[in-house]
């Protein structure tokens, strides 16, 4: 496997820092870090971004999450290892990642369930996080970045 090109975020000056700043803007908000990692992993699975699947699986493991939870993110609806709040965040992640899959991109039932678990600050953090991870995923998937290679080169 070979990348199509260098990662665009390393080609366009300031783009990596700008996207990193957007991603970091939600840190220390009213949203558990593990929830963010779950959101990042689920979006990355949907988008087929091997770089981010590997990265966010490792972050979950470093955060002390079990393999059961990490491996079951793709099947979170059927797995018993997620809280109601995490399920609401994962449902919102899927809706925002798959905007064109339904006539109402984010149905009220999904939004209202997320709002039941997260206040305005938490919802804002979720929406920004989901949008940001989708950008990372699209950059990496479009250019076929290789898991384990670009992240170590960027560091």
Secondary structure, 3 states (H helix, E strand, C coil): CCCCCCCHHHHCCCHHHHHHHHHHCCCCCCCCHHHHHHHHHHHHHHHCCHHHHHHHHHHHHHCCCCHHHHHHHHHCCCCCCCCHHHHHHHHHHHHHHCHHHCCCCCCHHHHHHHHHHCCHHHHHHHHHHHHHHHHHHHHHHHCCCCCCCHHHHHC
